[in-house]
């Protein structure tokens, strides 16, 4: 008599558990209809229908197919609701925000005026980055990574990153790879069956779970290393008798200072040390990831559309002139640069499905039932940004689409949803807390690059231009895949403005008004 191997027995037990789990979570049909969606299989629901790649595009396609801004799918008994229009996202996640869990609130980065203190830092890093790109054009990707890491590391931990080969760059690179290649959020077996995270790979043969296990160290290192450095600096100030990092305005130092004050005065702690580490780490990875990827998308489209470069430079020359570089006080006077930035956000949202929400109780939207405990409520930023009812030829990169009607343009609206949705009564909005910081970093970098650099296609051995690949990774955030291009200084004068010919350390030129 032959016996099954232990692995086979374990796999069968897991499958039986999945079936029981699905049966326990399979809801009876409610009085009101669920949002429409594709046909489901018994027990499995849509588990084999939901694609592992380009999930947001599939949800958008189903939205058009079933003529509904809200769609519903069910995976192993877990409900997933996807909101595919700005109207639906605002109605559900903002007007009914108290019913949908969202992320913790960190006021430090929520208010636009709060991030003005970082304007000079952003100007400095943008100009340093352009200088490095002129000096080493083939390493432009590394220079952009340093830019993104340098800004958010200062904001999160008060740590400087002056060189492209700084160890923190590799820490951020590893973490960005982990978040950008692990599959769509809330779409893995662990999200549907949490118990699966505790089972070995031989039982749960799920690629996304295996990837998460292999790259868990990268996310952990990103949280641990800079936070340990911030704690060490904080403790050193105590030993030296100072009032604990009083001149450091980073998120981690401010929260550590408050934590220590509460501890000294016997007050209840609002955050644990793990909370502080998590908050600073979240700002670090989100800010570094999105700023870098957005700048890469900008370069990709400038290579593909040289006419957009020229139009932008024409406006820069007329508003700023050749003797200085752009700063934040110029933003309102450079509408075409603003249109380019907004089109970057719209053309390829970095988090196509945003951050998942969860319903706390049964709800109804336009006669459609959203069950209590709906595991995932997505705001599909990809669908909103490519809504043909709002944007003409949405797959084209076209900054002119935002030109006001009064000026002869289409007057299409700036994209909404790239930084999330959601609010709770009396607590304010709970969208991406670093949205103003990230937007400012992107704008100043785009404006500085347009003022100083030219982007063009690389020439192949046959003398013909090489077309860049328009391809993106699949994960919680979507990064552009590597592409070849040529980056040159716009002029000798532009090189001088950013100090590309200087041998000394970079410093902000005199015209640094923010």
N, C-alpha and C positions, 0 to 999 in steps of 0.2 A: 504494500500500500504506500503510495507516494503522498507526502505531505507538502503543503504549500510553504514556501520560504517565509521567514518573518517579515520581509519587506512586502511580499504579496499580501499577507494577512493584514498588515498595517494599512496598505493602500485600499484594500477592500473595506476595512473598518472606516477609513476616512470617507470613502464614497458613500457608505451607508449613513455616516454622520451628516454628510452634505444633503442627502435626500431627506433625512429627518428634519434637518434645519430648514430646508425649503418648505416642507409640509407645515411645520410649526409657524412659519412666517407668511404662508400663503393666505391672503386675505379673501374673505367672501366679497362678492361684488357689491360695492356700496350703492346706495340709492341714486346718487349723482354719478355721472360717468367720469372716469379718469380722463386725463388728457389723451389725445390720440397717439398712436405709435404703431410700429410694424407688428406683424403677427408674432405671437410668442409660442414657445414650446412648453409642453407640460413640465412642471417642476423647474426646468432650467430657465424658463422665461426667455429673456433675450441674451443670455450669457454667451451664446455662440453667434449672436447677431451683431453685438456691439464690437466694432473693430478696435484692434489694439493700437493702430496708427491712424492719424488724421481723424480722431474721434469727433472733434468739434465740427469738421466739415460734414461728417456723416449725420450728426444731429441737425445741422443746418439744412441738409438735403431732405431729411425726413420732415422737417418743419414746412418746407415748400411742398413736398409731396402730399402731406395731410392738411395743408392749408391752415396751419395753426401755429401761432407764435410759441405755444407751450406744448411740449410733447412728453410722453411718459414711457419709460421702459422698465422692465422688471428683471433682475438678475438674481436667480436663486432665492426668490422671495423678497429681495430688497428692492424698494421703489427708488427710481431715479427720475427726477423731473428736470427738464432743461428749458430754460427761458431764452428764447431766440430773438427777442426784440428789446429795444431800450424801454418801450412802454411796459412790457410785461415784467422786466427786471425791476423797474422802479415801483410798479404797483405791488409786486410781491415782496421784494427785499427791502424796500424803503417805507412804503406806506404801511406795510404789515411787518415791519422789521422786528417787532417784539416776539414774533413767532418763529424767527429763523436765527439760530445760533450763528454767531460770527466770531471774529478774533478779539483778543484782549485789546484794550484801548490804551495808547501811549500818547498822551497829549503833547509831549515834547516835539514830535515831528508832525503833528496834525495841522497846525496853523501856519499859513503861508508866511506871516511876519516872523515866526520863530526861526525859519530857515534862512532869513536874510543875513544872519550872523555868519553863514558859511559862504557868502558870495565871493569874498576875496580868495578863500581857499579854492573855490571852483574855478575862478579866473586863473589863478596861479597854476593849477593842475592842468587846465586846458592848454595853456600856453607851453607849459613844460612838455606836455604830450606831443604837441605839434613840433616842437623843437626836436624831440627824440625821433619823430617820424621823418623829419627832414634829414637828420644825421644817419638814420638807419631805416630807409624806406621798406626794405624787405621784412623788417620786424614790426610792421605797423600793428599787427594783431596783439603782440606782446605789449606794445606801448599803450594801446587802448585798455588792455586788462589792468595795467598799472594805474591808469587814470581812474578807472572805476573803483579799484581796491583802495587807492590812496584817499579818495573822498570819503567813502563809507567807513573806512578804518578810522579816520580822524573823527568822524561824527559818532561812530559807535564806541570807540575805545580811546580816542585821543592819541593814536599812534601814527607816526609819519612813515611814508613809503617813498623815499626819494629816488630809488633806482628800479629799472625794469627787471633786474634779477633778484629783487628782495625776496626772502623766503616766504613772506606772506602772499606773494603772487602765486606761488605754486599751491599753497594751501587753498586759496580761492579757486584756482583752476580746477583742482580735484573736486571741490564741492560743487562747482558749476557743472562739471561733467556728470556728477552724480544726480543732480536735479534735472539736467537737461536730457538725459538718456534713459530714464527709468520707466518710461511709459506715462500715460495720462493719469492725473490724480484721481483717487477713488475709483479706479477701474481695474484693480488687481484682485486676486483671490483673497488677500488679507483684508481688503476693504469690505469684501462681501462676507467673508467668514473669518472674523478676527482670530479664532483659535488656530488658524493655519500658520500664524507667525511662529508658533511654538513647536511646530512639527518639522522634522528634517527634510532635506531636499529629496531624499529617496522616496518620500511619501507624497509630498506636494511638489509636483513637477511644473512649477510656474516660473517663467523667465523673470518677470518683474520682481518676484520675491527673492529669487537667487541674486539678481542684480543688486537689490537693496541690501542684502546681507554682505555681498562682496564689497560694497562701497559705503557701508555704514561708518567705517572709520573716517572717511573724508569729511562727512558732516560733523562727526564728533570732534575731530581735530579742529575744524573751523570754530566750533563753539569753545573748545577748551583752551587753545593756545593764546589767542588774544585776550581772553578774559583773565587767564592766569597772570598775564603781563600787567593788565590793568589793576588786578588785586595787589600784585607785588608793589606797583607804584603807589597805590593807595596806602598800603601798610608802611611803606618807607616814609611817606609824609608824616605819618603818626609818630614813627620813631624819631624823626627829626624835629618833632614838636610843632609841625605846621597844622593848620586847620584843614587837614585832609584834602589834597588836590583841589584847593579852592579856586585855582586859576584854570582848571580843566573843565570845559563845558561839555564833554562827551556824554553820551547817553549812559554808558556803564558807570562812569565816575559820579554822575549826578545821582543815579539810583543807589550806588554804593554809599555815597555820602548820606543819603536819606536813611538807608538801612542802618548805618552805624549810629546816626542820631536817634532813631527809634530805639535801638538796643540800649544806648546809654541812658535814655530817659524813661525806660520801662514801658514804651508805647507798643501797641500791637503792630506787628509787621504787615505792611500791605503786600510786599513781595518777599519771596524766599530768595536765597542766593541763586538757586536754580532758575527761578523766574527771571532774575536779572540777566543771568547768562543767556537764557533762551531769547529774551527780548533783544539784547545787543547782537546776538548771533543771527537772529531773523532779519534785522535791519542790514547786517553785513552781507549775508548771502543774497537777499532780495535786491539790495541796492547795487551791489557789484555785478550781479548777473544781468539785470535789466539795462543798466547804463552801458555796459560793454556791448551787449547784443544789439541794442538800439543803434549805437554808433556804427556797428558793422553793417546793419541793414541800410543805414544812410550811405555808407561808402559803396555798397553793392548797387544801389539805385543811382548814385552819381556816375558810376562807371557805365551803367546801362543807359543813362540819359544825360549826355554832356550838355544838351541845350538847357536843362534845368540848372546846371552849374553856372552857365553863363548868365542866365537871367538873375540868379541870386547875387552873383558878383556885381552885376550892373547896379542893383539896388544898394549893395554894400558900398560901392564906390560913390554913389550919389549922396548917401546919407552920412557916411563916416569919412570917406576920403582915403588917401593912401598913407597918411602919416600916423595912424593909430589903429588899434585893434578894437573889435566890438566889446562892449561890456553890458551889464544888465540894464543900465539906463537907456540903452538904444533899443530895447526889445519892442516897445510900442511903435517905434519908427521903422521897423523892419518887418512889415506884414508878410512878405513873401518867404522870409526865413521861418516865420511862425507857421506858414502854410506847409512848408517842407517838413517841419517837425511833426505837425499834426498828421500829415500823410504817412510818415513813418509809423506812427502809432496805429493808424487805421489799416494800412496795407498789410501788415503782418503783426497782429497782437502777440506779444511775447508769451502771455499766459492765455491761450485761446479759450479755455474753459474757466479761467479765474480760480478762486478758492471755493471749494464746496461749502454749502450751508446745510443746515438740517432743520426740519420742521419739528416744533415742540408739541403741536396739537393738530387735529384735523383742521383743514382750511378749504375754502372754496374760492376759485378765481374764474370769473366769467362763466359760471355754471359748471366748471370742471373741478373735480375733487382732488385735493392734495392730501394724502393720508398722513396722520400723525406718525412720526418716526421715519418719514421719508429720508432715507440715508443720505441722499445727495440732491441738493438743489443747485444746479449750475446756472450761472449767467454766461451765456455763450457769446463771448466777445467777438469771436470769429464771425458768427452769424450776423451780429449787429453791424460789424464793420464792412460786411459784404452784402448788406441788404439792398437788393436792386430797387426797392421802393424808395430808398433814401439816396443811394449813390449810383450815378450813371457809370457803367463800365467799371464795377467795383474792383476788378482784378488788375486794373491799370494803375500805375503809380502816377498820379496827376495832382500836384499841389494847386493847380489853377482851379480845381473844383470848388475851393473855398472862397474864391473871389466873390465879393458881394454882388447882388443883382444890380444894385445902383451903379456899379462900375462895369456892368456888362457881363458879369460872371454868372455861374449857376447858383451861387449862394448856398452850397451844400453845407450841412452843419459839421462842426468838429466832432470827431468820434467820442463816444461815451462808453464807458465800461472797461477801458484798459486798466484802470486802477481800482476796479471793483465796485460793488454796490452794497448797500445795507446800512441800517441805522436802528437804534432803539430809542424810544421816547426818553427825553431828558438826558440822554447820554451822547447825543450827537452822532455824526456819521462814523461808520466803522469800516470805511474803505481802506485802501493801502495807506498806512500812516506816513510813509515816506514819499508820497506822490509829488509833493511840491519840491522836495529835495532832488528827486530823480529827474523831474521835468526841468528844473534849473540846470542840472548837470548836463543833460542832453542838449538843451538850447545853447548854452555857452560853448559847448564843444562843437556843435554843428556850425554855429556862426564863426567860430575861430578857424575851423578847418576850411570853410568856404572862403574866408578872407586871405588865407595863406597857402592853400594847397590846390593842386589839380589832380583829378583822378581819371585814369583812362584804362582801356583794355590792354592786356599784355599781348605782345606779338609772338606768334608761334614760329617754329623753324621754317615754315613755308612762307613767312612774311604776312600771313593773314592774322587779323585780331582773334584772340581766343575769347569766346563768349563765356562769361561767368555762369557757373551753375547756380540756379535758384532752387535751393534745397535746404530743408530744415530738419533738426533733430526732433525726436518724439519724447516728450517728458512733461513735467509740470510746467516748465518753461520751454519754449521752442527757440533754439539758436540757429543762426545761419551756418550751413556747412562751409568748410574752407573753399575759397575761390581765389584765383590769381588776378592781380591787377598791378598797375604801375602808379606810384604816387610821387609827384614832383612838387617842389616849391613853386608857388604861383609866380614869384619874382624874387630877385635878390633882395629888394627892399622888404618883402614879406619875411624872408629869412632873418634879416637884421632885426625886425620888430620882435621876433620871438627868441632872439639870441642864439640862433643856430650856429653862428660863427664864433661864439664866445667859448673860452676854455674854463671859465669859472663856474661856480654853482649858479643855478638859475634863480632869478629874483623877479618879482613883478615889476613891469615897466611903470613909469610914473602915472600913466593914464589908467589907473585901476579903479576908477569910480564904479560903484555898484548900483 
